[in-house]
Amino acid sequence: MFNENIKNLRIAGGMNQVQLAKKLGVSKQTISNWENDNILPSVEMLINIAKCFSVSLDYLMGFDNQKYINVTGLSDKQISNIQSIINDMK
Protein backbone atom coordinates (compact mmCIF):
# COMPACT_ATOMS: atom_id res chain seq x y z
CA MET A 1 0.00 0.00 0.00
CA PHE A 2 2.87 2.43 0.77
CA ASN A 3 4.24 1.99 -2.74
CA GLU A 4 0.92 2.95 -4.32
CA ASN A 5 0.34 5.84 -1.94
CA ILE A 6 3.72 7.48 -2.48
CA LYS A 7 3.41 7.14 -6.25
CA ASN A 8 -0.10 8.61 -6.24
CA LEU A 9 0.95 11.47 -3.96
CA ARG A 10 3.99 12.19 -6.13
CA ILE A 11 1.93 12.28 -9.32
CA ALA A 12 -0.83 14.37 -7.70
CA GLY A 13 1.87 16.79 -6.57
CA GLY A 14 3.09 17.13 -10.15
CA MET A 15 6.51 15.66 -9.41
CA ASN A 16 8.55 13.09 -11.23
CA GLN A 17 10.81 10.66 -9.36
CA VAL A 18 13.87 12.87 -9.78
CA GLN A 19 12.11 15.91 -8.32
CA LEU A 20 10.82 13.97 -5.32
CA ALA A 21 14.23 12.40 -4.76
CA LYS A 22 15.85 15.84 -4.71
CA LYS A 23 13.23 17.17 -2.30
CA LEU A 24 13.81 14.25 0.09
CA GLY A 25 17.59 14.07 -0.35
CA VAL A 26 17.65 10.55 -1.80
CA SER A 27 18.39 9.06 -5.21
CA LYS A 28 15.87 8.51 -8.01
CA GLN A 29 16.62 4.80 -7.64
CA THR A 30 15.44 4.95 -4.02
CA ILE A 31 12.12 6.47 -5.09
CA SER A 32 11.81 3.81 -7.80
CA ASN A 33 12.50 1.06 -5.26
CA TRP A 34 9.83 2.44 -2.92
CA GLU A 35 7.27 2.69 -5.71
CA ASN A 36 8.06 -0.82 -6.98
CA ASP A 37 7.69 -2.21 -3.43
CA ASN A 38 11.31 -3.40 -3.34
CA ILE A 39 12.21 -1.62 -0.10
CA LEU A 40 10.60 0.52 2.58
CA PRO A 41 12.10 3.76 3.86
CA SER A 42 13.37 4.21 7.40
CA VAL A 43 11.02 5.55 10.06
CA GLU A 44 12.79 8.91 9.88
CA MET A 45 12.30 9.04 6.12
CA LEU A 46 8.64 8.03 6.46
CA ILE A 47 8.16 11.06 8.69
CA ASN A 48 9.87 13.28 6.10
CA ILE A 49 7.68 11.88 3.32
CA ALA A 50 4.51 12.42 5.36
CA LYS A 51 5.54 16.02 6.05
CA CYS A 52 6.43 16.56 2.39
CA PHE A 53 2.92 15.57 1.29
CA SER A 54 1.05 16.85 4.38
CA VAL A 55 -0.41 13.44 5.15
CA SER A 56 -0.39 11.32 8.29
CA LEU A 57 1.87 8.31 8.66
CA ASP A 58 -1.27 6.20 8.90
CA TYR A 59 -2.41 7.51 5.51
CA LEU A 60 1.02 7.01 3.99
CA MET A 61 1.16 3.39 5.14
CA GLY A 62 -2.44 2.65 4.13
CA PHE A 63 -3.99 2.41 7.61
CA ASP A 64 -6.16 5.52 7.19
CA ASN A 65 -7.60 7.14 4.09
CA GLN A 66 -7.99 10.66 5.50
CA LYS A 67 -5.97 13.53 4.05
CA TYR A 68 -5.19 16.72 5.90
CA ILE A 69 -4.62 20.32 4.87
CA ASN A 70 -2.11 22.40 6.80
CA VAL A 71 -3.86 25.67 7.72
CA THR A 72 -1.16 26.96 10.02
CA GLY A 73 -0.89 30.72 9.76
CA LEU A 74 -4.40 31.22 8.38
CA SER A 75 -7.06 33.18 10.23
CA ASP A 76 -10.20 31.52 11.56
CA LYS A 77 -12.16 33.26 8.78
CA GLN A 78 -9.81 31.86 6.10
CA ILE A 79 -10.06 28.38 7.59
CA SER A 80 -13.85 28.67 7.61
CA ASN A 81 -13.81 29.69 3.94
CA ILE A 82 -11.64 26.71 3.03
CA GLN A 83 -13.93 24.39 4.98
CA SER A 84 -16.93 25.77 3.08
CA ILE A 85 -15.21 25.13 -0.25
CA ILE A 86 -14.39 21.58 0.80
CA ASN A 87 -17.98 20.98 1.94
CA ASP A 88 -19.32 22.29 -1.37
CA MET A 89 -17.03 19.90 -3.28
CA LYS A 90 -18.22 16.84 -1.37
C-alpha positions as CSV (number, residue, x, y, z in Angstrom):
1,M,0.0,0.0,0.0
2,F,2.9,2.4,0.8
3,N,4.2,2.0,-2.7
4,E,0.9,3.0,-4.3
5,N,0.3,5.8,-1.9
6,I,3.7,7.5,-2.5
7,K,3.4,7.1,-6.2
8,N,-0.1,8.6,-6.2
9,L,1.0,11.5,-4.0
10,R,4.0,12.2,-6.1
11,I,1.9,12.3,-9.3
12,A,-0.8,14.4,-7.7
13,G,1.9,16.8,-6.6
14,G,3.1,17.1,-10.1
15,M,6.5,15.7,-9.4
16,N,8.6,13.1,-11.2
17,Q,10.8,10.7,-9.4
18,V,13.9,12.9,-9.8
19,Q,12.1,15.9,-8.3
20,L,10.8,14.0,-5.3
21,A,14.2,12.4,-4.8
22,K,15.8,15.8,-4.7
23,K,13.2,17.2,-2.3
24,L,13.8,14.2,0.1
25,G,17.6,14.1,-0.4
26,V,17.6,10.5,-1.8
27,S,18.4,9.1,-5.2
28,K,15.9,8.5,-8.0
29,Q,16.6,4.8,-7.6
30,T,15.4,5.0,-4.0
31,I,12.1,6.5,-5.1
32,S,11.8,3.8,-7.8
33,N,12.5,1.1,-5.3
34,W,9.8,2.4,-2.9
35,E,7.3,2.7,-5.7
36,N,8.1,-0.8,-7.0
37,D,7.7,-2.2,-3.4
38,N,11.3,-3.4,-3.3
39,I,12.2,-1.6,-0.1
40,L,10.6,0.5,2.6
41,P,12.1,3.8,3.9
42,S,13.4,4.2,7.4
43,V,11.0,5.5,10.1
44,E,12.8,8.9,9.9
45,M,12.3,9.0,6.1
46,L,8.6,8.0,6.5
47,I,8.2,11.1,8.7
48,N,9.9,13.3,6.1
49,I,7.7,11.9,3.3
50,A,4.5,12.4,5.4
51,K,5.5,16.0,6.0
52,C,6.4,16.6,2.4
53,F,2.9,15.6,1.3
54,S,1.1,16.9,4.4
55,V,-0.4,13.4,5.2
56,S,-0.4,11.3,8.3
57,L,1.9,8.3,8.7
58,D,-1.3,6.2,8.9
59,Y,-2.4,7.5,5.5
60,L,1.0,7.0,4.0
61,M,1.2,3.4,5.1
62,G,-2.4,2.6,4.1
63,F,-4.0,2.4,7.6
64,D,-6.2,5.5,7.2
65,N,-7.6,7.1,4.1
66,Q,-8.0,10.7,5.5
67,K,-6.0,13.5,4.0
68,Y,-5.2,16.7,5.9
69,I,-4.6,20.3,4.9
70,N,-2.1,22.4,6.8
71,V,-3.9,25.7,7.7
72,T,-1.2,27.0,10.0
73,G,-0.9,30.7,9.8
74,L,-4.4,31.2,8.4
75,S,-7.1,33.2,10.2
76,D,-10.2,31.5,11.6
77,K,-12.2,33.3,8.8
78,Q,-9.8,31.9,6.1
79,I,-10.1,28.4,7.6
80,S,-13.8,28.7,7.6
81,N,-13.8,29.7,3.9
82,I,-11.6,26.7,3.0
83,Q,-13.9,24.4,5.0
84,S,-16.9,25.8,3.1
85,I,-15.2,25.1,-0.2
86,I,-14.4,21.6,0.8
87,N,-18.0,21.0,1.9
88,D,-19.3,22.3,-1.4
89,M,-17.0,19.9,-3.3
90,K,-18.2,16.8,-1.4
